Amino acid sequence: MSIVSFSIILTGVMLNAIAQLALKASVREMGVIGLNFSSSATAFLRLACEPFLWIGLFCYGISVIVWILALSRVDVSIAYPMLSLGYVVNAFAAWQIFGETMNPARMIGIGIVLLGVYVLARS
């Protein structure tokens, strides 16, 4: 895989990770959103006013465009597993930003993901 292809994939992954973090930030103050219509409708109206929701959706949109560029250069069997780098980024970012747990089991899982991405990138 060329450095350009890897850079495009990494850009798409990072945009996707930022989108996830922004969406989490948008619902952070709301708590659990109910599954019935009345509570969901109220929550979604409130959510529509959250700037982080729009940042997240914008990042998703741009990431789709970047991802199309990546898929035009790299086999999907290589590109798609690279999305797992987003899990690594989000795990550490959620730990730092939102105070989510980072325990040894999660660290081992992250190590396995990174090893898998390395093996794929070298193939």
The 8 nearest C-alpha neighbors of each residue, nearest first, counted from 0:
[[1, 4, 5, 120, 2, 73, 121, 122],
 [2, 0, 4, 3, 5, 6, 73, 72],
 [1, 3, 5, 4, 6, 0, 7, 8],
 [4, 2, 6, 1, 5, 7, 0, 8],
 [5, 3, 7, 1, 6, 2, 8, 69],
 [4, 6, 2, 8, 3, 7, 9, 1],
 [7, 5, 9, 3, 4, 8, 2, 10],
 [6, 8, 10, 4, 9, 5, 69, 3],
 [9, 7, 5, 11, 10, 6, 69, 12],
 [8, 10, 12, 6, 11, 7, 5, 13],
 [11, 9, 7, 13, 8, 12, 6, 14],
 [12, 10, 62, 8, 14, 9, 65, 13],
 [11, 13, 9, 15, 10, 14, 85, 82],
 [12, 14, 16, 10, 15, 11, 9, 17],
 [15, 13, 17, 11, 16, 58, 62, 12],
 [14, 16, 18, 12, 13, 17, 59, 62],
 [17, 15, 13, 19, 18, 85, 14, 89],
 [18, 16, 14, 20, 19, 15, 21, 13],
 [17, 19, 55, 15, 21, 58, 16, 20],
 [20, 18, 16, 22, 17, 21, 23, 15],
 [19, 21, 23, 17, 22, 18, 24, 16],
 [20, 22, 55, 24, 51, 18, 23, 19],
 [23, 21, 25, 19, 52, 24, 55, 20],
 [22, 24, 20, 25, 21, 26, 27, 19],
 [25, 23, 21, 27, 22, 26, 20, 51],
 [24, 26, 51, 22, 52, 23, 27, 49],
 [27, 25, 29, 23, 24, 28, 22, 30],
 [26, 28, 24, 29, 25, 23, 30, 22],
 [29, 27, 26, 30, 25, 24, 31, 23],
 [30, 28, 26, 27, 31, 32, 42, 25],
 [29, 31, 28, 27, 32, 26, 33, 42],
 [30, 32, 33, 29, 26, 27, 34, 28],
 [33, 31, 39, 30, 42, 34, 38, 29],
 [34, 32, 38, 39, 35, 31, 36, 42],
 [33, 35, 39, 36, 32, 38, 37, 31],
 [36, 34, 33, 37, 38, 39, 40, 32],
 [35, 37, 39, 38, 40, 34, 33, 41],
 [36, 38, 40, 39, 35, 41, 33, 42],
 [37, 39, 41, 40, 33, 36, 35, 42],
 [40, 38, 42, 36, 41, 37, 33, 43],
 [39, 41, 43, 37, 42, 38, 36, 44],
 [42, 40, 38, 44, 39, 43, 45, 37],
 [43, 41, 39, 45, 40, 44, 46, 38],
 [42, 44, 46, 40, 45, 41, 39, 47],
 [45, 43, 47, 41, 46, 42, 40, 48],
 [46, 44, 42, 43, 47, 48, 41, 49],
 [45, 47, 43, 49, 48, 44, 42, 25],
 [46, 48, 44, 45, 49, 43, 52, 53],
 [49, 47, 46, 45, 50, 44, 52, 53],
 [48, 50, 46, 51, 52, 47, 25, 53],
 [51, 49, 53, 52, 54, 48, 25, 47],
 [52, 50, 54, 25, 21, 53, 49, 55],
 [53, 51, 55, 22, 25, 50, 54, 49],
 [54, 52, 56, 50, 55, 51, 57, 49],
 [53, 55, 51, 57, 52, 56, 58, 50],
 [56, 54, 18, 21, 58, 52, 53, 57],
 [55, 57, 59, 53, 58, 54, 52, 60],
 [56, 58, 60, 54, 59, 55, 53, 61],
 [59, 57, 55, 61, 18, 60, 56, 14],
 [60, 58, 62, 56, 57, 61, 18, 15],
 [59, 61, 57, 63, 62, 58, 56, 64],
 [60, 62, 58, 64, 63, 59, 65, 57],
 [61, 63, 11, 65, 59, 60, 64, 14],
 [64, 62, 66, 60, 61, 65, 67, 59],
 [63, 65, 61, 67, 66, 62, 68, 60],
 [66, 64, 62, 68, 63, 67, 11, 61],
 [65, 67, 69, 63, 68, 64, 11, 62],
 [68, 66, 70, 64, 69, 65, 63, 71],
 [67, 69, 65, 71, 66, 70, 64, 72],
 [68, 70, 66, 67, 72, 71, 8, 7],
 [71, 69, 67, 73, 72, 68, 66, 75],
 [70, 72, 68, 69, 73, 67, 74, 66],
 [73, 71, 70, 69, 4, 68, 74, 67],
 [74, 72, 70, 71, 69, 78, 75, 77],
 [75, 73, 76, 77, 78, 70, 72, 71],
 [74, 76, 78, 77, 79, 70, 73, 80],
 [77, 75, 74, 78, 79, 80, 73, 119],
 [78, 76, 75, 74, 79, 80, 119, 73],
 [79, 77, 75, 81, 80, 76, 73, 74],
 [78, 80, 81, 75, 82, 77, 76, 83],
 [81, 79, 82, 78, 83, 77, 76, 116],
 [82, 80, 83, 78, 79, 84, 116, 77],
 [83, 81, 80, 84, 79, 85, 12, 78],
 [82, 84, 85, 81, 86, 80, 112, 87],
 [85, 83, 87, 82, 86, 81, 88, 12],
 [84, 86, 88, 83, 87, 16, 12, 82],
 [87, 85, 89, 83, 84, 88, 90, 82],
 [86, 88, 84, 90, 85, 89, 109, 91],
 [89, 87, 85, 91, 86, 90, 92, 84],
 [90, 88, 92, 86, 91, 87, 93, 85],
 [89, 91, 87, 93, 88, 92, 86, 94],
 [90, 92, 94, 89, 93, 88, 95, 87],
 [91, 93, 89, 95, 94, 90, 96, 88],
 [94, 92, 97, 96, 90, 95, 91, 99],
 [93, 95, 99, 98, 91, 92, 97, 96],
 [96, 94, 92, 93, 98, 97, 91, 99],
 [97, 95, 93, 92, 98, 94, 99, 91],
 [96, 98, 93, 99, 94, 95, 92, 24],
 [99, 97, 94, 95, 96, 93, 100, 101],
 [100, 98, 94, 97, 93, 101, 95, 96],
 [99, 101, 94, 102, 98, 93, 105, 90],
 [102, 100, 105, 94, 99, 103, 106, 90],
 [101, 103, 105, 104, 100, 106, 107, 99],
 [104, 102, 106, 105, 107, 101, 108, 109],
 [105, 103, 107, 106, 102, 108, 101, 109],
 [106, 104, 108, 107, 103, 102, 109, 101],
 [105, 107, 103, 109, 108, 104, 110, 102],
 [108, 106, 110, 104, 109, 105, 103, 111],
 [109, 107, 105, 111, 110, 106, 104, 112],
 [108, 110, 106, 112, 107, 111, 87, 105],
 [109, 111, 107, 113, 108, 112, 114, 106],
 [110, 112, 114, 108, 109, 113, 115, 107],
 [113, 111, 109, 115, 110, 114, 116, 108],
 [114, 112, 110, 116, 115, 111, 117, 109],
 [113, 115, 111, 117, 112, 116, 110, 118],
 [116, 114, 112, 118, 117, 113, 111, 119],
 [117, 115, 119, 113, 118, 114, 120, 81],
 [116, 118, 114, 120, 115, 119, 113, 121],
 [119, 117, 115, 121, 116, 120, 114, 122],
 [120, 118, 116, 122, 121, 117, 115, 77],
 [119, 121, 117, 118, 122, 116, 0, 77],
 [122, 120, 118, 119, 117, 0, 116, 77],
 [121, 119, 120, 118, 0, 77, 117, 116]]
